[in-house]
């Protein structure tokens, strides 16, 4: 037995007392009791008119057996990343900071969808998405390519998350999510997401009335049917609340319906910050008056405003990432730099990003599961209301948001408090 001298023994005890303070800090997270899983599914670019026409029997069955809305109104701008992030934060884009698919920040630089560094940088993403609140409450979460989930928002990531991969097949996506939802309670995610870009891609390339779009709808509908079958076989269907949404609809853009952004404002007087259907310009120093004279007001196929003078119903124009002048294209028109127009196929195509109130921009909402009533049709509502519903399903207090749970009260078996 080794004996320490009193002086050495005292020093040894002192070291032991200091060691805990030097150890890495571990975030203590409570472990939540197992409950129903909530699966949020996005069918990007799906308009309510795509349902109920004989090509989506599985989605139609879910709508008939559960809850569906006449339509859901997207937030402005009616683009993919802003609205996906609104659905999981309940904040409008002007508040959560994803104000466009392409944007610029004074401190962070440029953001675009294929920029992996920006997409994975948590500093771009404001608010508190559902998975962050759930993780902090001890609930496992898992996301399959939901905008925002590839970045540690507020320093927190989902338990499992996946980088978006357009080459990941529909079957593989269904297999991943079915696997998650049939795991034992200890690892099964309480909140999960699933994303299909296929209807949006087909609509962009060929237009909303195309056979390609119809085929995409048949494919994602079959995937939903396969997911249901796998969950039913594993006994997990009755413990899964599924919420199926889209981010926006799609409008037809005929051949030739495109404006060159250089014709809107000469690049010598204003820098082009964002383009497409919501177009942003930053006047160059000393050229502010010339830029405003060229842009502000109504023009053929578009209208422009100073950011703080945009229509109030859009709730848009205060975030610092929004450029000083914003132009909104008319439905059925795009605005692109000339070099992009030169590469554009000469065919009918589809676009979104137009006024969310336009009927072509309407999105879908379907909900089914143990928490939902059956055979309920809801009147139209705004997509900010989805977030408080998700938090209610998880029995978590919502973070600051722009939604209203009362809007969807009639969807729930147990009234919301």
N, C-alpha and C positions, 0 to 999 in steps of 0.2 A: 504494500500500500504506500502511495506517495504522499508525503506530508508537506504541506506548504508552510513556509514561514509566515507569521502573522501579517507582515508587510505585503508579501506577495499575494497572500490570500485576499487581502483587502483590495489590491489592484485587480485581481481576477474577478471579484464580485462587481467592481466598478465597470469593467469592460462588459460583463454580461448585462448590466443595466442599460448601457449605452447602445448595445447592438440593436434592440428593437427600433430605436429611433432612426438607425441608419438603414434598416431593411427597406426594400422597395414597397411603396404604398399600393395596396390592393383595394380596388373599389368593392366595398361590401354590398352585395345585391341580395335581397331576400328571394327565397324560392317560392314562387306562387303555386298554389294548389292547382292540379290539373282541371281543365274545364273544356268546353267546346273550342275547337279551332275555328278561326276566322280566315277565310281565303278570299282575297281581293284579286279579281281577274280583270285585266284590261284587254279589250278588243279594239285596238287603235283604229280610229277613223270610221267607226261603225255608226251609221245613222239609223234611227228607229224604223225607217221605211225598209231597211234590209231584212227585218224580221217579219214573220207571218206571211211569207209569200211562197212557202213550200220548200225552201232550201235550208231551213234551220229548225228541224223538228226537235232537237234536244234543247236548244235555247227557248223555243216556243213552249215546250213542256214545262221548263223551269218557271217561265213567266206565268203560265196558266196555273201551276200548282202553288206558286209562291206569290211574290210581290213584283210588280213592274210599274214603272212610271210612263205616263204618256210620252214624256221626253225629259231630258235633263239639259239645262242650259250651261254651256261652258263659261269659264271666266275669260276676261279679256287679257291678253290676246288669245284667240282660239287656236293655239299651237300646242304641240305635243309635250315638251318638257314643262312649260308653265302650268298646264292643266293637270298633268300627272302629279306634280308636286303639290298643287292645290288640293287634290283629292285626299292626300295623306297628311296634310297639315291644316286644312280648313282655312288657310290664308289665301287671299287673292295674290296674284303675281306681284302687284305693286308693293305688297308687304313682305312676301317671302324672298323676293329678290331675283327669282328666275323669271325675268321680265320678257324673255324671248328665247328662241332656240340659239340665236347668235347674239352676243352682247359684249360689252366692254366695261371694265371696271378700272378706275383710276389706279388702284393699288395692285389688283390681281391680274390685269392684262386682258387678254381676249378669251372668250368662251365660245365654243361651238361643239356640236354633238359628237364629232369624231375626235375631239381633243381630249385624250385620255387623262392628261395631267389636270386639266380644268375640271372635268367631270368627276374626278376622284378627289378633288380638293374641297374639304368640308367648309371652307370659308365662303364659298359661293352660295351655300344652301342655308337659308334662314329658317326660322320657326323650329318646331319640334315634331318631326314626323311620327306616325304611330309606332313604328318599330323602336324608336328611341325611348318613348315612354314605357312601352312594354318591356324592353330589356332592363330598364331601370327598376321595374317592378318585379323582376325575376322571372319574366315570361320568355321562353325561347322564341325567336323569330327567324324566318327564312324568306329571302327575297330572290326572285328570279327576274333580274334585269328591270327593276323598277327605277325610273329616274330619281336620283338622290341616294339610292341605297348602296352605291359603290363608293361613297364618301363617308368618312366618320363625322356625322353631323353632331355637333356639341361633344365631340370626342367619342361618340358611341356608334358602333356598327351593328347590323343584325348578327345573330349567332352564326348564320350561314348566308352568304350573298354570292352573286354570280355576275361577272362582267358580261355585258350584252354581247351576244354572238349571233349574228343573223344566220350563220350556218348551222346553228343548233336546231335539229329537226323538231317538228311539232311532236312527234312520238317521244323524242328524248325529253322534251319539256314536260310532257304529261307524266312520263316515268319518274322524273325527279320529284315533281310535286306530289304525286300519289305516294311515292316512297316516304316523303316527309310526313304526310298526314296519316299514314298507317303505322308510324313508329310507336313504341311504348310511351306512356305518359311522361316519363322522365326526360325524353328528348324531343317528343312531338312538338312542333312549333304551335304556339297559341295564335300567332298571326303569320300569315304567309302571303306571298304575291305571285302572280303568274301573268306573263305579258305575251301578247301576239301582235306583231307588227304587220302581219300579212294582208289584212283588208286595207290598211292605210297605203301600203306599198303598191298594191294593185290599183287602188283608186287614183293615186298620184300618176302612175304610169299610163293608165288606160281610161280613166274617167269613171265616175260613179255608176254609170249605166252599162259598163262593159261586162263581157262574159268572164274576164279575168277576175273582176271583183266578185262576181257570183261564185266562181270556183273557190276563191279565197274564203268566202263565207261558208261554203259547204265544208271546207277543210277544218276551219276552227270550230264549227258546230260539231263535226264528228269527234274532234278532240275533247270537247266538253262532254259528249256522250261517253267516250272512253274513260274519262276521268271519273265520271259518276259510276260507271260499271265497276271500276277497280275499287273505289271506295266502298261501294255497296258489298262487294264480295269480301272485303276485309273487315266489314262491320264498322267502318268509320264514317259512312255517309250521314248517319243520324246524329253524329256529334260534330258535324261541320256546318257552319254558317257560310254560305258562299254569296258574295256580292260581285256581280258582273257589271262593269261600266265601260264606257268609251270616253275618250277625252274630247271628242268633237265629231262633227260629221264631215261631209265632203261636198264641194260644189264643182260643177263641170267648168272647165276652162277650154273654150274652143281654140283651134289653131289661130295663131296671130294675136291672141289677147294678152300681150305682154308689153310693158313700157320699159324703156331703157332708163335706168336710174340717172345716167348722165344727162338725159333730157329733162329730168326733174330739177336737178341742180348741178351746175358745172362743178366738177371736182376741184377747181381752183378756188371756189368760194365756200364749199362745204364738204366735209368728209362723210362718206357713207359708213354708217355704223351697223345697220341691220337692214335686211331686204326680204323680199318675198311678197307678203300681203300687208304686213305692218312694217313700214319703212322708216328708219331713223337717220337723221342727219345732225352733225355737229358743225355749226358754222365756224369757219376759220377766223382766227384773230384778225380784226380789222375789216372783215367781210360780213359781219352780222347783218347789217341792213340789206346788203345785196342778197344774202341767202334767204332772208325773210321775204323780200320782194319776189324772189323766184318761186318760193315754196308755199307760203301761207295762203289759205283759202281753198275754194273749190276749183278743181281742174277736170278736164275730161278723164274719167276713169279713176279719180282719187281725190282726196281732200286732206289738207295738212293743217296742223295746229302747233302753237307753242305747247310744250308738254303740260304746263299747268292750266291750259285752257281747253283741254280735251273734254269731250262730253262726260258729264258727271256720272252717268249711268254705267260707264266702263270702270270706274274706280281705279283710274290709271293716270299717273303723271307726277307722282311725288318721289318715287325712288331715285336715288342719285345715278343709278345705271341707265335710266331712261334718257335718251339723247334729248337735246333742247327742242328739236322739231321732230314731230312724228306725223307720218302720213298713213292714212288708211285707204287701201285699194278697194274699189267697188267689187262686189261679188262677181266672180268669173274673170278677174284680171289679176295678173302678177306684175311685179316690178323687179328687174334683175339687171346687173351690170351687162354691158354689151357682150363681153367675152363669154358670159354664161348663156346668154341668148343664142349665141352662135353654136353652142354645143347642144342646144335643146332640140329633141326630136320634133319633127313637124307632124304632130298628131294631137287629137283631142286628149286632154289629160284632166286631172282633178287637183284642186287646192283647197286649203282651209286657212284660217287666220283672219277670216272676215268678221264683221259685226256678230257677236255671239247671239244677238236677238234674231238674226236671219234664220228662217226655217232650215236652210241647208246645213247649218252648223249644229243642229240638235244632236245630242248624245243619248246613249241608252242607259237604263238602270234596271237591273233585275236582281232580286234577292230571294234566297231559298234556304231553309234550314230550320233547326229546332227553335230558334229565337223569333222566327217570322211567321206571320199569319199566312193563310192560304187564300188564293183567289182574290187578291187585293190589287186594284189599279189606282195608282196615286196620280194626282194632278202634277203638272210640270213643276220642277223646282230647280234651284241653282246648285251647281256641283260643290260649293263650299259646305253644303249640308251633309255630305257623305262622311266627312271626318268625325263630327260628333256622334254619328250613328256607329261608326267603327269603334270608337272609344266606349260607347255604351255597351256594345256587344262584348268587349273585353272587360267591362266593369272597371274602367280606369277613369280618373278625373281628366277631362280634356285640358290641354294647354290653351293659351290665348289663341282664339280663332275667330273667323268671320261667319261661321255657320250657325244654324239654329236647329237643334234636335227636334223641336216641336213640329217641324215640317214633315218629318218621317215618323211621327208618333204612331200613326195608324198602321204602320208596317209591322210593328212589334206585337208579339203575343202578350208580353208583360209590358204595361204602359211605362214609358220613360218618365223618370222623375226629374 
